[in-house]
Amino acid sequence: MAARPQSRNGYGNDRPSRARMFWRRQKRLLRPLLLLTLLAGAAMGAAAMLHDSESEQHFAPLRARLIQMMPLKIVHIEITGRHLTTEASLLQALGTRPGAPMFGFSVEAARRRIDALPFVDHATVERHLPDTVLIHLVERSPVAVWQSHGTFQLINRAGERVPDQGMTGKDAEAFTKLPLVVGDGANVAAAELIDAMDAQPVVKSFVVAAVRVGDRRWNLTLRDGTTVLLPEGHEPAALARLARYEASDRLLERPVISIDMRLPDRMIIHQAPAPAAAPVPARPEGNPQDSGGQSP
């Protein structure tokens, strides 16, 4: 057998060939490139899925498969940015509830329904796996309708007219849901009164208008026509008293003309006068037939 060639230092010639060394270097370079390729593919797949999820037509079949593969349930519905929109109307527009399948509703359709609510400018709806739906609202700014000198205007908390809004579409619906404040100065003072009424929702449900008197205090007009005279600067306490009397005596449901609360230690109730009794007609005399008798 031929002797193995010796290297100059006396050992065998174990040095790899140039081609093998080249491919080893290329494999070291190809590993990060392959990893980047896989990451790019995953990103493209996620982007395609996100694009499909924005289209109900494309995402509906995928959502059905996800419900079967991932039977996740909604546990939390988190809402941010809500001030004027009621939670009940928001959840109804969302179209799902805790306990329902996480992928059992359309995010796109829910967002469109929420955007159509009267006080919503725009909204975002997101699924946060494994169990949370997040709703973020950007609401429109009106807090009341101000009636002054025969005109009606939507106003914000500062009492300023909300620009570029009229009596059409969502604005018309907002007019029917916002409190009505009437009179000079009512626009500037409205925010504090509205906050006080929001703290007493039972009382607020009876109020149809708040009239500013002398730019100093408020009179409330209830839905049955009763006038409530509030004290100057003490509206929250007076409304809390009204809520207590409504709970104990059904005061706001009684047919009274006015409830005067301007004095802090008393309440004066003006009731409607009782209707006068109708006069009883006199019975005719001298005719026995009228009393059931017979003529002789």
C-alpha positions in Angstrom: 0.0 0.0 0.0 1.3 3.4 -0.9 2.5 5.5 1.9 0.3 8.5 2.8 1.9 11.7 1.8 3.4 13.7 4.7 3.1 17.4 5.2 6.1 19.5 5.8 5.5 19.3 9.6 5.3 15.5 9.5 1.6 15.0 9.8 -0.9 13.7 7.3 -2.4 16.1 4.8 -6.0 16.7 6.4 -6.5 20.1 5.0 -10.0 20.3 3.3 -10.1 21.2 -0.4 -10.8 24.7 -1.6 -14.2 23.8 -2.8 -15.2 22.4 0.6 -13.9 25.5 2.3 -15.9 27.6 -0.1 -19.2 25.8 0.6 -18.6 26.0 4.4 -18.2 29.8 4.1 -21.4 29.9 2.0 -23.4 27.9 4.5 -22.4 30.3 7.2 -23.7 33.2 5.1 -26.8 31.3 3.9 -28.1 30.6 7.4 -29.0 34.2 8.3 -30.3 34.7 4.8 -32.6 31.7 5.1 -33.8 33.0 8.5 -34.6 36.4 7.0 -36.5 34.7 4.1 -38.6 32.7 6.6 -39.4 35.9 8.6 -40.3 37.8 5.5 -42.6 34.9 4.4 -44.3 34.9 7.8 -44.7 38.7 7.7 -46.2 38.5 4.2 -48.6 35.8 5.3 -49.7 37.9 8.3 -50.2 40.9 6.1 -52.3 38.8 3.6 -54.4 37.6 6.5 -54.8 41.1 7.9 -55.8 42.3 4.4 -58.4 39.5 4.2 -59.6 40.2 7.7 -60.6 43.7 6.5 -62.9 42.3 3.9 -65.9 40.4 5.3 -66.3 38.5 2.1 -62.7 37.1 2.2 -62.4 36.7 6.0 -65.8 34.9 6.6 -64.6 31.4 5.5 -61.3 31.9 7.4 -63.2 33.0 10.5 -65.3 29.9 10.4 -62.2 27.7 10.3 -60.6 29.7 13.1 -63.7 29.1 15.3 -63.3 25.4 14.7 -59.6 25.3 15.2 -59.3 27.9 18.0 -62.5 27.8 20.2 -61.5 30.9 22.1 -64.1 32.8 24.1 -64.5 36.5 24.8 -63.9 37.2 28.4 -63.2 41.0 28.5 -64.6 43.8 26.4 -62.6 47.0 27.1 -63.9 50.4 26.0 -61.9 53.6 25.9 -62.9 57.1 24.9 -66.6 56.7 25.8 -68.3 59.7 27.3 -71.6 60.4 25.5 -72.3 57.0 23.9 -74.2 54.7 26.2 -72.6 51.4 26.9 -75.8 49.5 26.0 -75.9 51.0 22.5 -72.2 50.4 22.0 -72.4 46.7 22.9 -75.5 46.3 20.7 -73.6 47.8 17.8 -70.6 45.6 18.6 -72.7 42.5 17.9 -71.1 40.2 20.4 -70.8 39.6 24.2 -68.6 37.9 26.8 -68.8 34.2 26.4 -69.2 34.3 22.6 -66.6 32.9 20.2 -63.6 35.3 19.8 -63.7 34.9 16.0 -67.5 34.8 15.9 -68.1 38.3 14.8 -66.9 40.6 12.0 -64.5 43.4 13.2 -65.2 45.4 10.1 -69.0 45.2 10.4 -68.8 46.0 14.1 -66.7 49.1 13.4 -69.1 50.3 10.7 -72.1 49.9 13.1 -70.3 51.7 15.9 -69.3 54.5 13.6 -73.0 55.0 12.8 -73.8 55.8 16.4 -74.9 59.5 16.9 -72.0 60.7 19.1 -69.2 58.6 17.5 -66.8 60.3 15.0 -64.9 57.1 14.4 -63.9 53.9 16.2 -61.4 51.1 16.2 -62.3 47.5 17.1 -59.5 45.0 17.8 -59.2 41.4 18.9 -56.5 40.9 21.5 -55.9 37.2 21.9 -56.7 35.1 23.7 -59.8 36.7 25.3 -60.1 40.5 24.9 -62.0 42.8 22.5 -60.8 46.4 22.6 -63.0 49.3 21.4 -61.6 52.8 21.2 -64.0 55.6 20.5 -63.3 59.1 19.2 -66.5 60.9 20.1 -68.0 64.1 18.7 -67.9 67.0 21.0 -71.5 68.3 21.5 -72.9 68.0 25.0 -76.2 69.9 24.8 -78.6 71.7 22.5 -78.8 75.4 23.2 -82.0 77.3 22.4 -81.5 81.0 22.2 -83.7 83.6 20.4 -85.5 81.0 18.4 -82.4 79.2 17.2 -81.0 75.8 18.1 -77.3 75.0 18.2 -75.2 72.1 19.3 -72.6 73.3 21.9 -69.5 71.8 23.5 -68.5 71.8 27.2 -67.1 75.3 26.8 -70.5 76.6 25.5 -69.1 77.1 22.0 -71.1 76.2 19.0 -69.9 73.0 17.4 -68.9 73.9 13.9 -69.9 72.4 10.6 -72.9 70.5 12.0 -76.5 70.8 11.0 -79.9 69.2 11.4 -79.2 66.3 9.1 -78.0 62.7 9.5 -76.3 61.9 12.7 -76.7 65.5 14.0 -80.5 65.3 13.8 -80.4 62.1 15.9 -78.0 63.8 18.4 -80.5 66.6 18.8 -83.0 64.2 20.1 -80.7 62.6 22.7 -78.8 65.7 24.1 -80.2 67.8 26.9 -81.9 71.1 26.0 -80.7 74.3 27.7 -82.6 77.5 27.1 -81.8 81.2 27.6 -79.0 83.7 27.7 -75.9 82.3 29.3 -77.3 78.8 29.4 -74.6 77.6 26.9 -71.7 78.7 29.2 -73.3 77.3 32.4 -74.6 74.0 30.9 -71.7 71.7 31.5 -71.9 71.9 35.3 -75.6 71.3 35.3 -75.3 68.4 32.9 -72.6 66.8 35.1 -74.9 67.2 38.2 -77.8 65.6 36.3 -75.6 62.8 35.1 -74.9 62.0 38.7 -78.7 61.6 39.3 -79.9 59.6 36.2 -83.4 59.0 37.7 -84.0 62.7 37.9 -82.4 63.3 34.5 -84.9 60.9 32.9 -87.7 63.2 33.9 -86.1 66.4 32.6 -86.9 67.7 29.1 -85.4 71.2 29.3 -83.3 73.4 31.6 -84.1 77.1 31.5 -81.5 79.7 32.6 -83.0 82.4 34.8 -81.3 85.7 35.0 -78.0 84.1 34.1 -77.9 83.0 37.8 -79.8 79.8 38.3 -81.8 77.1 36.6 -85.4 76.0 36.3 -86.0 72.4 35.1 -89.0 71.5 33.0 -90.2 67.9 33.6 -91.9 65.8 31.0 -95.4 66.3 32.6 -95.0 70.1 32.7 -93.8 70.4 36.3 -91.3 73.2 36.9 -88.5 72.6 39.4 -86.8 75.8 40.7 -83.2 75.0 41.6 -81.1 77.1 44.1 -78.3 79.2 42.7 -75.0 77.5 42.9 -76.3 74.4 44.8 -77.6 72.3 41.9 -75.9 69.0 42.8 -77.3 69.0 46.3 -80.8 69.9 45.1 -80.8 67.2 42.5 -79.7 64.6 45.1 -82.6 65.6 47.3 -85.0 65.2 44.3 -83.6 61.7 43.7 -84.2 60.8 47.4 -87.8 62.1 47.3 -88.5 60.3 44.0 -87.2 57.0 45.5 -89.3 57.4 48.7 -92.4 59.2 47.6 -92.5 59.2 43.8 -92.4 63.0 43.9 -91.5 63.5 40.3 -94.5 61.4 39.2 -97.1 63.5 41.0 -99.3 66.0 39.2 -97.9 69.2 40.7 -97.4 72.6 39.2 -93.9 73.4 40.7 -91.3 72.2 43.2 -89.5 75.2 44.7 -86.1 74.3 46.1 -84.5 77.7 46.2 -84.3 77.6 50.0 -81.8 75.1 51.3 -83.9 74.0 54.3 -87.3 73.5 52.8 -89.2 72.5 49.7 -92.4 74.2 48.6 -94.7 72.1 46.4 -97.5 73.9 44.5 -100.2 71.5 43.6 -102.9 72.0 41.0 -106.2 73.2 42.6 -108.8 70.5 43.0 -111.5 70.7 40.3 -114.7 72.2 41.6 -117.5 69.7 42.3 -120.2 69.8 39.6 -123.6 71.1 41.0 -126.2 68.5 41.6 -129.3 69.3 39.4 -132.6 69.9 41.4 -135.3 67.3 41.0 -138.5 68.6 39.4 -141.6 68.8 41.6 -145.4 68.3 41.0 -145.1 65.6 38.5 -145.6 62.2 40.1 -144.6 60.4 36.8 -141.1 61.8 37.2 -140.7 60.0 40.5 -142.1 56.7 39.3 -145.7 57.3 40.6 -148.9 56.8 38.7 -151.6 59.5 38.2 -154.8 59.0 40.1 
